[in-house]
Amino acid sequence: MVLTLPRVLKFISGGAEGFLGIPVIGEAFIITTNWGALIIMFIVHLMTFLIARNEGGSVIGSLVGMLASVVGYFDAIMGMFLHMAAALTLLINAFFREK
C-alpha cells in the first residue's frame, strides 16, 4: 500500500469522522467545542476533496463528510448517521482505492 497524500488525509478524516459518529461521545465533543469541530472537519474534508480530485482519486467520502458537517450543525441525529457513513466511505477508499 502506497501512502499518498490523499490516502493519508482519508485515513485521518475517516478516523475523526468515526469518532464524531459515536453516539454520546461524539455529540458531547461537538457540543463542548461549540460546534467548532464541525467547522474544522468541513475544512479538512474540503482540503481532502481538492487534493484527491487533483490526483484523480475518489472524492465521495469527502463530499459525505462535508454534508455531515453541515447537517450535523442543524440535526444531531442525522449528522451522527452521516458521520458514520463518511467514516466508513473514507476508510474503505483509503484502504482499497488505488489510482
Backbone torsions as a table, in degrees:
resi	resn	phi	psi	omega
1	MET	NA	120.8	178.4
2	VAL	-88.0	127.4	-179.2
3	LEU	-91.2	94.3	175.2
4	THR	-88.4	166.5	-179.7
5	LEU	-59.6	-46.0	177.8
6	PRO	-60.3	-38.4	-179.3
7	ARG	-65.8	-43.0	178.6
8	VAL	-63.3	-43.6	178.9
9	LEU	-64.1	-34.9	177.8
10	LYS	-68.4	-39.5	175.8
11	PHE	-62.0	-45.8	-178.4
12	ILE	-65.0	-51.2	-177.6
13	SER	-69.3	-32.6	176.6
14	GLY	-65.5	-41.3	177.1
15	GLY	-65.3	-42.1	178.8
16	ALA	-65.2	-40.3	177.6
17	GLU	-64.8	-38.5	176.8
18	GLY	-59.9	-40.5	177.4
19	PHE	-64.4	-44.5	-179.4
20	LEU	-67.9	-22.2	179.8
21	GLY	-82.3	-7.9	177.6
22	ILE	-68.4	125.1	-169.1
23	PRO	-47.7	-60.2	-174.9
24	VAL	-91.4	-40.8	-175.7
25	ILE	-66.8	-47.1	179.6
26	GLY	-62.1	-43.0	179.4
27	GLU	-64.6	-41.6	178.2
28	ALA	-62.9	-40.8	179.0
29	PHE	-63.4	-44.0	179.5
30	ILE	-62.6	-43.1	-179.4
31	ILE	-66.7	-41.8	-179.1
32	THR	-68.6	-23.1	175.6
33	THR	-91.5	9.0	179.5
34	ASN	55.9	43.5	179.5
35	TRP	65.6	11.1	176.8
36	GLY	-67.4	-29.9	178.1
37	ALA	-61.8	-35.2	179.0
38	LEU	-68.5	-37.9	178.5
39	ILE	-67.1	-44.3	178.6
40	ILE	-62.7	-43.7	179.9
41	MET	-65.5	-35.9	176.7
42	PHE	-60.9	-43.7	179.8
43	ILE	-65.3	-42.4	178.1
44	VAL	-61.8	-43.2	178.4
45	HIS	-65.7	-37.9	177.8
46	LEU	-63.7	-43.8	177.4
47	MET	-62.5	-45.1	179.3
48	THR	-62.0	-42.4	178.3
49	PHE	-58.5	-50.4	-176.6
50	LEU	-64.8	-42.4	-179.3
51	ILE	-68.5	-44.0	179.6
52	ALA	-65.0	-40.3	179.2
53	ARG	-63.7	-42.0	179.6
54	ASN	-66.1	-27.2	179.6
55	GLU	-96.8	4.6	177.0
56	GLY	78.8	20.2	-179.3
57	GLY	-91.6	178.3	179.3
58	SER	-74.2	137.0	-177.6
59	VAL	-118.2	0.8	-174.1
60	ILE	-62.3	-38.2	179.4
61	GLY	-63.3	-39.6	177.8
62	SER	-67.1	-37.9	177.9
63	LEU	-65.1	-42.4	177.5
64	VAL	-64.5	-38.2	178.5
65	GLY	-64.4	-41.5	177.1
66	MET	-64.8	-41.0	176.9
67	LEU	-62.2	-41.1	178.9
68	ALA	-61.8	-39.1	180.0
69	SER	-67.0	-40.3	-179.6
70	VAL	-71.6	-48.9	-178.5
71	VAL	-66.0	-38.5	-179.7
72	GLY	-62.0	-25.2	177.1
73	TYR	-66.0	-32.8	-175.9
74	PHE	-102.2	-30.7	-175.1
75	ASP	-139.9	106.6	-173.9
76	ALA	-65.2	-39.2	-177.1
77	ILE	-68.1	-50.1	178.8
78	MET	-64.0	-38.0	177.2
79	GLY	-61.2	-39.9	179.5
80	MET	-60.7	-45.7	179.2
81	PHE	-65.6	-37.9	177.8
82	LEU	-69.2	-35.0	175.4
83	HIS	-62.5	-41.2	177.6
84	MET	-63.9	-43.6	179.8
85	ALA	-64.6	-41.0	178.8
86	ALA	-64.8	-42.4	179.4
87	ALA	-61.1	-46.9	-179.6
88	LEU	-61.8	-46.7	-179.1
89	THR	-63.8	-46.1	-179.3
90	LEU	-63.9	-44.2	-178.3
91	LEU	-69.4	-36.6	175.5
92	ILE	-64.6	-43.9	177.6
93	ASN	-62.8	-39.3	-178.7
94	ALA	-68.0	-37.8	-178.2
95	PHE	-77.5	-42.5	-167.1
96	PHE	-112.3	-22.3	-177.3
97	ARG	-79.1	131.4	176.5
98	GLU	-135.2	144.3	-179.1
99	LYS	-64.2	NA	NA
